[in-house]
Amino acid sequence: MLDDDSKKMRVKTQPGKTVILCVASFLIGSIFTSQTWSRQETFDRDYNNMDSHVATVKFPDHIENSASFSTTEFEHKRKLVEGKVPRDIMEQVAQTHQAIQSLDKTISTLEMELAVARNGQAAAGTYLSPGRSSNHSLQKAFVVIGINTAFSSKKRRDSLRETWLPRGDKLKKLEKEKGIVIRLVIGHSATPGGVLDRAIDAEDAENKDFLRLNHVEGYHELSTKTRLYFSTAMSIWDADFYVKVDDDVHLNLGMLVSTLARYRSKPRIYIGCMKSGPVLSQKGVKYHEPEYWKFGEEGNKYFRHATGQIYAISKDLAAYISINAPILHRYANEDVSLGSWLIGLEVEHVDDRSMCCGTPPDCEWKTQAGNLCVASFDWSCSGVCKSIERMKDVHTACGEGDAAVWNVNI
């Protein structure tokens, strides 16, 4: 009985101990938490007091003024870097670019003058018209247009005189008032003074529109003739541009002059319809290239160059050709030769497709649309097919009108 009572008493005392332990743990945790919160509040209060103290610190006037000046100076330098310096740099770059362009023009002018000085006397001798003295001053012009022609092309020349080539007083007036010089370019026969030369002399006496070269005419000598044309023209006229055109091509003079005028301020200009035809190695074919091996493997193409029907070069390039004429290599085709003379120079190649329009209906449609062509011809004939018979029709359909060239502002 006693043992049972003892067991009951032990069982009853266990819950009481547990409660005491729980209360003790609660009290200890409360004390610890209260101390932690108190310390945090104290830290925050001290930190805020310190921040407030720092914010209200009063520095001496000379220190504050120095700091203010430093800040202002920093802001000024920052704005200078962000604003004025880049503009100054761009201005310097622009001025340098202008100086380079000016120097470039000066060099080009000196090259032209050197060409005239070196070749003036010799080239003057190539101009075979009577009465021309070797001691003469250069005539100022905007453009010299040389029409390549041959002894057998009398009817072609007449077809031009009846369409786009001015005659007589109009030709002189165009040269005097607009600076546009136009000449039919031809050399002499293998027998100077023969019947062919006398026929040209008579034609020139009537029309006064020839430029005679000290050159023996021949189809396979066109590269030499082209080189001599530029040298001879430079010895007579100081022009901004020199143009070569064939005598079976229709030309709108006003459009040509307007096109050239856009490039007047630029050096080393080469204008035409740029092409890159195949190098023909087969003997006996038209445009055969005897030096085909220089252009690489069979089937290769030429470098880009202006087609030979019409092209224009600026006077600095004409001067270069005149200066270096003795050492300029001549290929079978004159347009390839000209392209080879210029391919290694700092030259701007201008591909102007208005200089190679087709004959009607092509140039006619373009004229009706307001897109007048500079020159028109048939690629299949390397000129206007049957030009003697068709030049008038082409001129009627595609011509700009006789007054157009007089209205151009050069």
C-alpha positions as CSV (number, residue, x, y, z in Angstrom):
1,M,0.0,0.0,0.0
2,L,2.9,2.3,0.8
3,D,4.6,1.5,-2.4
4,D,1.5,2.4,-4.4
5,D,1.2,5.8,-2.6
6,S,4.8,6.5,-3.3
7,K,4.4,5.9,-7.0
8,K,1.4,8.2,-7.2
9,M,3.2,11.0,-5.4
10,R,6.2,10.7,-7.9
11,V,3.8,10.9,-10.8
12,K,2.2,14.0,-9.6
13,T,5.4,16.0,-8.9
14,Q,6.7,15.6,-12.5
15,P,4.3,18.1,-14.1
16,G,5.2,20.7,-11.6
17,K,8.9,20.5,-12.4
18,T,8.2,20.9,-16.0
19,V,6.2,24.0,-15.5
20,I,8.9,25.5,-13.4
21,L,11.5,24.8,-16.1
22,C,9.4,26.4,-18.8
23,V,8.8,29.6,-16.7
24,A,12.5,29.9,-16.0
25,S,13.4,29.5,-19.7
26,F,10.8,32.2,-20.6
27,L,12.2,34.6,-18.1
28,I,15.8,34.1,-19.3
29,G,14.8,34.6,-23.0
30,S,12.9,37.8,-22.2
31,I,15.9,39.3,-20.4
32,F,18.2,38.5,-23.3
33,T,15.9,39.9,-25.9
34,S,15.3,43.1,-23.9
35,Q,19.1,43.7,-23.7
36,T,19.5,43.1,-27.4
37,W,16.8,45.5,-28.4
38,S,18.2,48.1,-26.0
39,R,21.7,47.8,-27.5
40,Q,20.3,48.1,-31.1
41,E,18.3,51.2,-30.2
42,T,21.4,52.7,-28.5
43,F,23.5,52.0,-31.6
44,D,20.9,53.5,-34.0
45,R,20.6,56.6,-31.7
46,D,24.3,57.0,-31.6
47,Y,24.7,56.6,-35.3
48,N,22.0,59.2,-36.0
49,N,23.5,61.6,-33.6
50,M,26.9,61.1,-35.3
51,D,25.4,61.6,-38.7
52,S,23.7,64.8,-37.5
53,H,26.9,66.0,-36.0
54,V,28.8,65.4,-39.2
55,A,26.2,67.1,-41.3
56,T,26.3,70.2,-39.1
57,V,30.1,70.5,-38.9
58,K,31.1,74.1,-39.7
59,F,34.4,74.4,-41.7
60,P,36.4,77.7,-41.8
61,D,35.4,80.0,-44.7
62,H,38.7,79.6,-46.6
63,I,38.2,75.8,-46.6
64,E,34.6,76.1,-47.8
65,N,35.6,78.6,-50.5
66,S,38.4,76.3,-51.7
67,A,36.1,73.3,-51.9
68,S,33.5,75.4,-53.7
69,F,36.2,76.6,-56.2
70,S,37.4,73.0,-56.7
71,T,33.9,71.8,-57.5
72,T,33.3,74.7,-59.9
73,E,36.6,74.1,-61.6
74,F,35.9,70.4,-61.9
75,E,32.5,71.1,-63.5
76,H,34.1,73.6,-65.9
77,K,36.7,71.0,-67.0
78,R,34.0,68.3,-67.3
79,K,31.9,70.6,-69.6
80,L,35.0,71.5,-71.5
81,V,35.9,67.9,-72.1
82,E,32.3,67.0,-73.0
83,G,31.6,70.0,-75.2
84,K,34.4,72.2,-76.5
85,V,37.2,69.7,-77.0
86,P,35.4,67.5,-79.5
87,R,34.3,70.5,-81.5
88,D,37.9,71.8,-81.5
89,I,39.1,68.5,-82.7
90,M,36.5,68.4,-85.4
91,E,37.4,71.9,-86.5
92,Q,41.1,70.9,-86.7
93,V,40.3,67.8,-88.7
94,A,38.2,69.9,-91.1
95,Q,40.9,72.5,-91.4
96,T,43.5,69.8,-92.1
97,H,41.2,68.2,-94.7
98,Q,40.8,71.5,-96.4
99,A,44.6,72.1,-96.3
100,I,45.2,68.7,-97.9
101,Q,42.6,69.4,-100.6
102,S,44.2,72.8,-101.3
103,L,47.7,71.2,-101.5
104,D,46.2,68.5,-103.8
105,K,44.9,71.2,-106.1
106,T,48.2,73.0,-106.0
107,I,50.1,69.9,-107.0
108,S,47.7,69.2,-109.8
109,T,48.1,72.7,-111.1
110,L,51.9,72.4,-111.0
111,E,51.8,69.1,-112.8
112,M,49.6,70.7,-115.5
113,E,52.0,73.7,-115.8
114,L,55.0,71.4,-115.9
115,A,53.4,69.4,-118.7
116,V,52.8,72.5,-120.7
117,A,56.3,73.8,-120.1
118,R,58.0,70.5,-121.1
119,N,55.8,69.8,-124.1
120,G,54.8,73.3,-125.3
121,Q,57.3,73.7,-128.0
122,A,57.4,70.1,-129.2
123,A,53.6,69.7,-129.1
124,A,53.1,73.1,-130.9
125,G,54.9,71.5,-133.8
126,T,52.3,68.8,-134.0
127,Y,49.6,71.3,-134.7
128,L,49.8,71.5,-138.5
129,S,47.3,74.2,-139.4
130,P,48.8,77.1,-141.3
131,G,49.8,80.2,-139.5
132,R,50.2,78.7,-136.1
133,S,53.4,79.9,-134.4
134,S,55.2,77.9,-131.8
135,N,55.4,80.9,-129.6
136,H,51.8,81.4,-128.4
137,S,49.9,81.7,-125.1
138,L,47.4,79.1,-124.0
139,Q,43.8,79.8,-124.7
140,K,41.5,79.4,-121.6
141,A,38.6,77.0,-122.1
142,F,36.2,74.9,-120.0
143,V,36.3,71.8,-122.2
144,V,38.0,70.7,-125.4
145,I,36.0,68.1,-127.3
146,G,38.1,66.1,-129.8
147,I,36.1,64.2,-132.4
148,N,38.2,61.3,-133.6
149,T,37.8,60.9,-137.4
150,A,39.6,59.4,-140.4
151,F,40.2,60.3,-144.1
152,S,37.4,58.1,-145.3
153,S,34.8,59.7,-142.9
154,K,33.9,62.8,-144.8
155,K,30.2,61.9,-144.9
156,R,30.2,61.1,-141.2
157,R,31.7,64.5,-140.5
158,D,29.0,66.2,-142.6
159,S,26.3,64.3,-140.7
160,L,27.6,65.8,-137.5
161,R,27.8,69.3,-138.9
162,E,24.1,68.9,-139.9
163,T,23.0,67.9,-136.4
164,W,24.9,68.5,-133.1
165,L,28.2,70.0,-134.3
166,P,27.9,73.9,-134.6
167,R,29.4,75.4,-137.8
168,G,31.0,78.7,-138.7
169,D,30.3,81.7,-136.5
170,K,28.3,79.5,-134.0
171,L,31.4,77.4,-133.4
172,K,33.5,80.5,-132.8
173,K,30.8,82.0,-130.5
174,L,30.5,78.8,-128.5
175,E,34.3,78.8,-127.9
176,K,34.5,82.5,-127.0
177,E,31.4,82.9,-124.9
178,K,31.1,79.4,-123.2
179,G,34.6,78.1,-123.3
180,I,33.5,75.0,-125.3
181,V,36.1,74.1,-128.0
182,I,35.1,71.4,-130.6
183,R,37.5,70.0,-133.1
184,L,37.7,67.1,-135.5
185,V,41.0,65.4,-134.8
186,I,43.0,63.8,-137.6
187,G,46.7,63.2,-138.4
188,H,48.2,62.8,-141.8
189,S,48.6,60.1,-144.4
190,A,51.6,57.9,-144.9
191,T,52.5,60.2,-147.8
192,P,52.3,63.7,-146.3
193,G,51.1,66.3,-148.8
194,G,49.3,63.7,-150.8
195,V,45.7,63.7,-152.1
196,L,44.2,62.6,-148.7
197,D,46.0,65.4,-146.9
198,R,45.0,68.0,-149.5
199,A,41.4,67.0,-149.2
200,I,41.5,67.6,-145.4
201,D,43.2,70.9,-145.9
202,A,40.4,72.0,-148.2
203,E,37.7,70.8,-145.8
204,D,39.4,72.6,-143.0
205,A,39.7,75.8,-145.0
206,E,35.9,75.7,-145.5
207,N,34.8,74.8,-142.0
208,K,37.8,75.7,-139.7
209,D,37.0,72.9,-137.3
210,F,40.0,70.5,-137.5
211,L,42.9,69.8,-135.1
212,R,45.7,68.3,-137.1
213,L,48.2,65.9,-135.4
214,N,51.7,64.9,-136.3
215,H,50.6,61.4,-136.5
216,V,50.2,58.8,-139.3
217,E,46.6,57.7,-139.5
218,G,45.8,54.0,-139.0
219,Y,43.3,51.9,-137.0
220,H,46.0,50.1,-135.1
221,E,47.6,53.4,-134.1
222,L,44.6,54.8,-132.1
223,S,46.4,54.6,-128.8
224,T,49.2,56.7,-130.1
225,K,46.7,59.1,-131.7
226,T,44.8,59.5,-128.4
227,R,48.0,60.2,-126.5
228,L,49.0,62.8,-129.1
229,Y,45.5,64.4,-129.0
230,F,45.8,65.1,-125.3
231,S,49.3,66.4,-125.5
232,T,48.5,68.6,-128.5
233,A,45.3,69.9,-127.1
234,M,47.1,70.9,-123.8
235,S,49.7,72.8,-125.8
236,I,46.9,75.0,-127.3
237,W,44.1,75.2,-124.7
238,D,44.2,75.4,-120.9
239,A,40.9,73.6,-120.3
240,D,39.3,72.0,-117.2
241,F,38.4,68.9,-119.2
242,Y,39.4,67.1,-122.3
243,V,36.9,64.8,-124.1
244,K,37.4,62.3,-126.8
245,V,34.4,61.1,-128.9
246,D,34.0,59.1,-132.1
247,D,32.5,60.6,-135.3
248,D,29.6,58.2,-135.3
249,V,28.2,59.1,-131.9
250,H,25.3,61.4,-131.2
251,L,26.2,64.0,-128.6
252,N,24.1,66.5,-126.6
253,L,26.5,69.3,-125.9
254,G,24.5,70.9,-123.1
255,M,24.1,67.6,-121.2
256,L,27.8,66.9,-121.6
257,V,28.9,70.3,-120.2
258,S,26.4,70.1,-117.3
259,T,27.8,66.7,-116.4
260,L,31.4,67.9,-116.4
261,A,30.5,71.0,-114.4
262,R,29.5,68.9,-111.5
263,Y,33.1,67.6,-111.2
264,R,34.9,70.9,-111.8
265,S,36.2,71.3,-108.3
266,K,37.5,67.7,-108.0
267,P,41.0,66.6,-109.1
268,R,41.8,63.6,-111.3
269,I,38.4,62.8,-112.8
270,Y,37.9,60.0,-115.4
271,I,34.3,59.9,-116.7
272,G,32.6,57.5,-119.1
273,C,30.7,54.3,-119.3
274,M,32.9,51.9,-117.4
275,K,33.2,48.4,-118.7
276,S,35.3,45.3,-118.3
277,G,35.2,43.3,-121.5
278,P,36.9,39.9,-122.2
279,V,40.5,39.8,-123.3
280,L,40.4,38.2,-126.8
281,S,43.4,36.0,-127.5
282,Q,42.3,34.6,-130.8
283,K,44.1,36.0,-133.8
284,G,42.0,37.5,-136.6
285,V,39.0,38.5,-134.4
286,K,38.0,42.1,-133.9
287,Y,39.6,43.7,-130.8
288,H,42.2,41.0,-130.7
289,E,44.7,41.6,-127.8
290,P,48.2,40.5,-128.8
291,E,49.4,41.0,-125.2
292,Y,46.6,38.9,-123.8
293,W,49.1,36.9,-121.6
294,K,49.6,40.0,-119.5
295,F,46.1,39.8,-118.2
296,G,46.4,36.3,-116.7
297,E,44.7,33.1,-117.7
298,E,42.7,32.7,-120.9
299,G,39.2,34.0,-120.5
300,N,40.1,36.8,-118.1
301,K,38.6,40.3,-118.4
302,Y,40.3,43.7,-118.7
303,F,40.4,46.0,-115.7
304,R,37.6,48.5,-115.5
305,H,37.9,51.3,-118.0
306,A,35.7,53.7,-120.0
307,T,34.3,52.5,-123.3
308,G,36.1,54.2,-126.3
309,Q,33.1,55.8,-127.9
310,I,33.3,58.8,-125.5
311,Y,35.1,59.6,-122.3
312,A,36.4,62.7,-120.5
313,I,39.4,63.4,-118.2
314,S,40.3,66.4,-116.1
315,K,43.3,68.5,-117.0
316,D,45.6,67.1,-114.3
317,L,45.2,63.6,-115.9
318,A,45.8,65.1,-119.4
319,A,48.9,66.7,-118.0
320,Y,50.1,63.4,-116.6
321,I,49.6,61.8,-120.0
322,S,51.5,64.6,-121.7
323,I,54.4,64.5,-119.2
324,N,54.8,60.7,-119.4
325,A,53.8,60.2,-123.0
326,P,57.1,58.6,-124.1
327,I,56.8,55.8,-121.5
328,L,53.1,55.1,-121.5
329,H,52.5,51.6,-122.9
330,R,50.0,51.2,-125.8
331,Y,47.7,48.2,-126.1
332,A,45.9,47.3,-129.2
333,N,42.7,49.0,-128.1
334,E,42.9,52.7,-127.3
335,D,40.3,52.6,-124.5
336,V,42.2,49.9,-122.8
337,S,45.4,51.9,-123.2
338,L,43.9,55.0,-121.5
339,G,42.5,52.9,-118.7
340,S,45.9,51.3,-118.1
341,W,47.6,54.8,-117.9
342,L,45.2,55.8,-115.2
343,I,44.6,52.5,-113.3
344,G,47.6,53.0,-110.9
345,L,46.9,56.6,-110.1
346,E,44.6,58.2,-107.4
347,V,41.8,58.7,-109.9
348,E,38.1,58.9,-109.4
349,H,36.4,56.6,-111.9
350,V,32.9,58.0,-112.7
351,D,30.6,55.5,-114.3
352,D,28.0,57.7,-116.0
353,R,25.5,55.6,-118.0
354,S,23.9,58.6,-119.6
355,M,27.1,58.6,-121.8
356,C,26.2,55.3,-123.5
357,C,22.4,55.4,-124.2
358,G,21.1,53.3,-127.1
359,T,19.7,54.9,-130.2
360,P,15.9,55.2,-130.5
361,P,13.8,53.9,-129.0
362,D,16.1,53.9,-125.9
363,C,17.3,57.5,-125.9
364,E,13.9,58.7,-127.2
365,W,12.0,57.2,-124.2
366,K,14.5,58.7,-121.8
367,T,14.2,62.1,-123.5
368,Q,10.4,62.0,-123.2
369,A,10.8,61.1,-119.5
370,G,13.0,64.1,-119.0
371,N,16.2,62.1,-118.7
372,L,18.3,63.4,-121.5
373,C,21.3,61.4,-122.6
374,V,24.8,62.8,-122.9
375,A,25.6,60.4,-125.8
376,S,23.8,57.8,-127.8
377,F,25.1,54.9,-130.0
378,D,24.6,51.2,-130.8
379,W,26.8,48.8,-128.9
380,S,26.5,46.3,-131.7
381,C,28.2,48.8,-134.1
382,S,30.4,50.6,-131.6
383,G,28.6,53.7,-132.7
384,V,25.4,54.7,-134.4
385,C,24.7,51.9,-136.9
386,K,24.6,53.5,-140.5
387,S,25.3,56.8,-138.8
388,I,25.4,58.7,-142.1
389,E,21.8,57.9,-142.8
390,R,20.5,57.8,-139.3
391,M,22.2,60.6,-137.4
392,K,19.5,63.1,-138.3
393,D,16.8,60.8,-137.0
394,V,18.6,60.1,-133.8
395,H,19.1,63.9,-133.3
396,T,15.4,64.6,-133.9
397,A,14.3,61.9,-131.4
398,C,17.0,62.4,-128.8
399,G,18.4,65.9,-129.2
400,E,18.2,68.4,-126.5
401,G,17.6,71.4,-128.8
402,D,20.0,73.9,-130.2
403,A,19.5,76.4,-127.4
404,A,20.3,74.0,-124.5
405,V,24.1,74.4,-124.6
406,W,23.7,78.2,-124.4
407,N,21.6,78.0,-121.3
408,V,24.1,75.9,-119.3
409,N,25.7,77.7,-116.4
410,I,29.3,76.8,-116.3
